[in-house]
Amino acid sequence: KNPDLVRDNVVKATTVLRKTCLPEWQWKVEVATDNPLDLDEMNDSQVYELLTPSDYVCPKGGKYKARALHHAVMISTAREEDWVIHLDEESSFDVETVKYIYAHCAKEESSVLRGQKEWGNIGQGVIKYGCHEHPPNYLTTLADSIRVADDFGKFRVQYEVHEPLIGMHGSFVVCQTAVEAAVGFDHGISGSITEDAYFALVARAMGVKFSWIDAFMYEQSPFNIMDFIRQRSRWFGGLVLVCLSSAIPLKQRVVLCFMTLSWAVVPLVTLASVTNYLIGTSWSATTPAYTIATSVLAGISCWGYVLGFFWTFSPKQGWIRYVLLLYAQLILQPVFAIMEMSGVIHGIINPPSKGFYIVQKQADGNLSNTATSNPAPRAAETA
């Protein structure tokens, strides 16, 4: 769907990796894709294209991105002891990111070699959105500030206790090849919509633990509001399928089930907050518990957006711009709530199990937004 973007980011990835102290025998870039990208034309021996044949069928019925990833695991040049770092099409990183990832891999590999564990911990850090000077869409970028706060909040807390309680992101995944081979990505339709969360819970059920990596990767938000809504719709519907999958032990799913249920009532929470605002103090005096509950939820949400904003935007790009964006971050939170609510409602009305919506990420692309398979840039791999 975003071929030019993939090629550009492959060049950026190899450029960054060559700036590090890692010799070239310690890394390579592989791109798992359903469609030919002709990466051999780059004449770079460190770049490999892992093309999924059009007639390839996963034995257990895995589809979409999971299908491409499962095939990539089988044909990758990575050895069992190597580490794979998963990226999305637009993911970027810097030398500092590589340094912290390498430290994680070295630490976990040492533990494995000493016989302290069978597999090294899967690692993940923070993904930031819209850090470049002119994001394609400021509204969706500001709405994604909450995701940065989630990384510092829910995701960091779970990784500090070495658990994937609510799953994991599909990019900035640092994982041993041996773990990928053992878990795989072929888990039927239930593991094909949010394949990242499904993979994480299955891996944990097999004894694999998780760790926090104190580093950043950089991505971009959807280009328009409808893409934002359909992205959330896919996530919500996919997590419902993961929660309902009996193939994963209940103890691995229970926290994710609770989180998904709380996400499902977002429309009601939004309605409650709006009602509290419109009715005002007369209602508040007779129902203090209701008022306190909605106010606390609104306060937590507000703090999350502000935290994400401070980690995303910088006054170095201009104080006037910075102040205006901060004002927009604060005043537009009801709009963000409606956008998130719309994603949940869309996911309830249109379950995603019959298709895999791909968000447009290539600014000058004119490809269809209704494709049902996804190029999955697999990894920069370090031995």
C-alpha positions in Angstrom: 0.0 0.0 0.0 2.9 2.4 0.7 5.7 1.1 -1.5 7.6 4.4 -1.9 7.5 5.0 1.8 8.8 1.6 2.5 11.8 2.0 0.1 12.6 5.5 1.6 12.5 4.1 5.1 14.7 1.2 4.2 17.3 3.7 3.0 16.9 5.7 6.2 17.3 2.5 8.3 20.5 1.4 6.6 21.9 4.9 6.8 21.4 5.0 10.6 22.7 1.5 11.1 25.9 2.4 9.2 26.4 5.3 11.5 26.6 3.0 14.5 29.6 1.0 15.6 28.0 -2.3 14.5 29.8 -4.1 11.7 27.6 -5.0 8.8 27.8 -8.7 9.5 25.8 -8.0 12.7 22.7 -6.5 11.0 20.6 -6.6 8.0 17.2 -5.2 6.9 14.5 -7.5 5.8 11.1 -6.4 4.4 8.2 -8.8 4.5 5.7 -7.9 1.8 2.7 -9.3 -0.1 3.6 -7.2 -3.2 6.9 -6.9 -5.0 9.0 -3.8 -4.0 12.0 -4.5 -6.2 14.4 -3.8 -3.4 17.1 -5.6 -5.2 17.4 -2.5 -7.4 18.9 -0.7 -4.4 22.0 -2.8 -4.9 22.5 -3.0 -1.1 23.7 -6.4 0.1 22.2 -5.6 3.6 18.7 -5.4 2.3 16.5 -8.4 1.7 12.9 -8.6 0.3 10.8 -11.4 1.8 8.0 -11.7 -0.7 5.0 -13.7 0.3 3.8 -15.8 -2.7 0.3 -15.0 -3.8 -0.8 -18.6 -3.4 0.7 -19.1 0.1 -1.8 -20.2 2.6 -1.1 -20.4 6.3 -1.8 -23.9 7.7 -4.0 -22.6 10.5 -5.7 -19.9 8.4 -3.6 -16.8 9.3 -4.3 -13.8 7.1 -3.2 -10.3 6.2 -0.1 -9.0 8.0 0.1 -12.2 10.1 0.3 -14.3 7.0 3.2 -12.2 5.6 5.0 -12.3 9.0 4.5 -16.1 9.4 6.0 -16.7 5.9 8.8 -14.2 6.7 9.8 -16.2 9.8 10.2 -19.3 7.7 12.3 -17.8 4.9 14.3 -15.2 6.9 18.1 -15.3 6.8 18.2 -14.7 10.6 19.7 -17.5 12.7 17.9 -18.9 15.8 20.1 -16.8 18.1 19.6 -13.6 16.2 17.2 -10.8 17.3 14.5 -9.3 15.1 13.3 -5.7 15.5 9.9 -5.2 13.9 9.1 -1.9 12.3 6.0 -0.5 10.5 6.3 1.1 7.1 6.9 4.6 8.4 8.9 3.6 11.6 12.2 5.4 12.0 14.9 5.4 14.6 18.2 6.9 15.5 21.6 5.8 16.8 20.5 6.1 20.4 17.6 3.7 19.7 20.0 1.2 18.2 22.3 1.5 21.3 19.6 0.7 23.8 18.2 -2.1 21.6 21.6 -3.7 21.4 22.1 -3.4 25.1 18.8 -5.2 25.6 19.7 -8.0 23.2 23.2 -8.4 24.8 21.8 -8.6 28.3 19.1 -11.2 27.4 21.5 -13.2 25.2 23.9 -13.4 28.2 21.1 -14.7 30.4 20.2 -17.4 27.9 23.8 -18.5 27.4 24.2 -18.8 31.2 21.2 -21.1 31.3 19.1 -18.7 33.4 16.2 -18.8 30.9 15.2 -20.6 27.7 14.4 -17.4 25.7 15.4 -13.8 26.0 12.8 -11.3 27.0 10.9 -9.5 24.3 11.6 -5.8 24.5 9.6 -2.7 23.6 9.9 1.0 24.2 8.1 4.3 23.4 6.7 5.2 20.0 6.3 8.9 19.3 4.1 10.5 16.7 4.4 13.7 14.7 7.9 14.6 15.9 8.8 16.1 12.5 8.3 19.8 11.9 5.1 19.5 9.8 2.9 16.4 10.6 0.5 15.5 7.7 -2.5 16.1 10.0 -2.2 18.1 13.2 -5.6 17.0 14.5 -4.9 13.2 14.3 -1.3 13.8 15.6 -2.6 15.7 18.6 -5.2 12.9 19.1 -2.4 10.4 19.2 -0.7 12.1 22.1 -2.6 9.8 24.3 -0.8 6.8 22.8 2.6 8.2 23.9 1.2 8.6 27.4 0.0 5.0 27.2 3.5 3.8 26.4 4.9 5.6 29.5 1.9 4.4 31.6 0.2 1.1 31.0 2.8 -0.4 28.7 5.8 0.6 30.8 4.2 -0.7 34.0 3.4 -4.1 32.5 6.9 -4.4 31.0 8.5 -3.5 34.3 6.8 -6.6 35.8 7.8 -8.5 32.6 4.2 -9.2 31.6 2.2 -8.4 28.4 -1.0 -7.9 30.4 -2.6 -5.8 27.6 -0.6 -7.2 24.7 2.0 -5.2 22.8 2.5 -2.9 19.9 3.1 -4.3 16.4 6.2 -2.2 15.9 9.3 -1.5 18.0 9.2 -5.2 18.9 12.6 -6.7 19.9 12.4 -10.5 19.7 14.6 -13.5 19.4 14.2 -15.4 16.1 13.9 -18.6 18.2 10.8 -17.1 19.9 9.2 -16.1 16.7 9.8 -19.6 15.3 8.3 -21.2 18.3 5.2 -18.9 18.6 4.7 -18.1 14.9 2.0 -15.7 13.5 -0.4 -18.3 12.2 -3.2 -18.4 14.7 -6.3 -18.2 12.4 -8.5 -15.2 12.0 -8.4 -14.5 15.8 -4.7 -13.8 15.5 -4.8 -12.0 12.2 -6.4 -8.6 13.1 -4.3 -7.6 16.1 -1.6 -10.1 15.5 0.8 -8.3 17.8 -1.4 -8.7 20.9 -2.2 -12.4 20.1 1.5 -13.1 19.6 2.4 -11.5 22.9 -0.1 -13.5 24.9 0.8 -16.8 23.3 4.5 -16.1 23.9 3.8 -15.4 27.5 1.8 -18.6 27.9 4.9 -20.4 26.6 7.1 -18.8 29.3 8.5 -15.8 27.4 8.8 -12.6 29.5 8.9 -9.0 28.4 11.1 -6.0 29.2 11.0 -2.2 28.9 13.6 -0.6 26.5 14.2 3.0 27.4 14.4 4.3 23.9 12.2 5.9 21.2 11.0 5.1 17.7 9.1 7.6 15.6 6.0 7.1 13.5 3.2 9.2 12.0 -0.5 9.5 12.7 -3.2 8.7 10.2 -3.6 11.3 7.5 -7.3 11.9 8.0 -10.1 11.4 10.6 -11.7 8.5 8.8 -8.4 6.6 8.7 -8.0 7.4 12.4 -11.5 6.0 13.2 -11.0 2.8 11.1 -7.6 2.2 12.7 -9.2 2.3 16.1 -12.0 0.2 14.8 -9.6 -2.5 13.7 -7.7 -2.5 17.0 -10.9 -2.7 19.0 -12.4 -5.5 16.9 -9.1 -7.4 16.8 -8.7 -7.2 20.6 -12.2 -8.6 21.1 -11.2 -11.6 19.0 -8.1 -12.1 21.1 -10.1 -11.9 24.3 -12.6 -14.5 23.0 -9.9 -16.9 21.8 -10.0 -20.1 23.9 -6.6 -21.1 22.5 -5.0 -18.6 24.9 -5.1 -19.4 28.6 -7.7 -17.3 30.5 -5.1 -16.0 32.9 -3.2 -14.5 30.0 -6.4 -12.8 28.7 -8.1 -11.5 31.8 -6.5 -8.1 32.1 -6.8 -7.5 28.3 -10.5 -8.5 28.6 -11.0 -5.9 31.3 -9.2 -3.2 29.3 -11.1 -4.0 26.1 -14.4 -3.9 28.1 -13.5 -0.5 29.5 -12.7 0.6 25.9 -16.1 -0.7 24.8 -17.9 1.7 27.2 -16.0 4.7 26.0 -19.2 6.0 24.2 -21.0 5.8 27.6 -18.2 7.6 29.4 -18.1 10.3 26.7 -21.9 10.7 27.0 -21.6 10.9 30.8 -18.9 13.6 30.7 -20.9 15.7 28.2 -24.0 15.3 30.3 -22.2 16.4 33.4 -20.9 19.4 31.6 -24.2 20.4 30.1 -26.4 19.9 33.2 -24.0 21.7 35.5 -24.0 22.3 39.2 -27.7 21.6 39.9 -27.2 18.0 38.9 -23.8 17.8 40.5 -25.2 18.7 43.9 -27.6 15.8 43.9 -25.2 13.2 42.4 -21.7 13.9 43.7 -20.5 10.4 43.1 -21.4 10.7 39.4 -19.7 14.1 39.1 -16.6 12.9 40.9 -16.3 9.8 38.7 -16.7 11.7 35.4 -14.3 14.4 36.6 -11.6 12.0 37.6 -11.9 10.2 34.2 -11.7 13.5 32.4 -8.8 14.6 34.5 -6.8 11.4 33.8 -7.6 11.7 30.1 -6.5 15.4 30.1 -3.2 14.5 31.8 -2.5 11.7 29.3 -2.9 14.1 26.3 -0.8 16.8 28.0 2.0 14.3 28.9 2.0 12.9 25.3 2.2 16.5 24.0 5.2 17.4 26.0 7.1 14.3 24.8 6.1 14.9 21.2 6.4 18.6 20.5 9.3 20.9 21.2 9.6 24.8 21.5 12.8 24.5 19.5 10.5 24.6 16.4 9.1 27.9 17.5 7.4 29.1 20.7 4.4 30.5 18.9 3.7 27.2 17.2 4.3 25.3 20.5 1.9 27.4 22.5 -0.8 27.3 19.8 -0.5 23.5 19.6 -0.6 23.2 23.4 -3.8 25.3 23.4 -5.2 23.1 20.6 -4.2 20.0 22.6 -6.2 21.2 25.6 -9.3 22.7 23.9 -9.8 19.9 21.3 -10.0 17.0 23.8 -13.8 16.7 23.4 -13.1 16.2 19.7 -10.5 13.6 20.4 -13.0 11.8 22.6 -15.6 11.8 19.8 -13.0 10.4 17.4 -12.1 7.6 19.8 -15.7 6.9 20.5 -16.5 6.7 16.8 -13.7 4.1 16.4 -15.3 1.9 19.0 -18.8 2.3 17.6 -17.5 1.5 14.1 -15.7 -1.6 15.4 -19.0 -2.8 17.0 -21.1 -2.2 13.9 -18.4 -3.4 11.5 -16.4 -6.3 13.0 -13.0 -6.3 11.2 -12.7 -10.1 10.8 -13.7 -10.0 7.2 -11.0 -7.5 6.1 -7.8 -5.7 7.2 -8.0 -2.0 6.7 -4.7 -0.4 5.9 -4.1 3.2 6.9 -2.6 5.4 4.2 0.8 6.5 5.2 2.4 7.6 2.0 1.7 11.3 1.5 1.9 11.3 -2.3 0.2 7.9 -2.7 -2.9 7.5 -4.8 -3.5 3.8 -4.0 -6.9 2.5 -2.9 -7.7 2.6 0.8 -9.7 -0.7 0.6 -6.8 -3.2 0.2 -6.9 -6.3 2.4 -3.3 -7.1 2.8 -0.3 -5.2 4.1 3.4 -4.8 3.4 5.0 -5.5 6.7 8.6 -4.1 7.0 10.0 -6.8 9.1 13.1 -5.7 10.8 16.6 -4.5 11.3 18.2 -7.6 12.7 21.1 -7.7 15.1 23.1 -10.8 15.9 
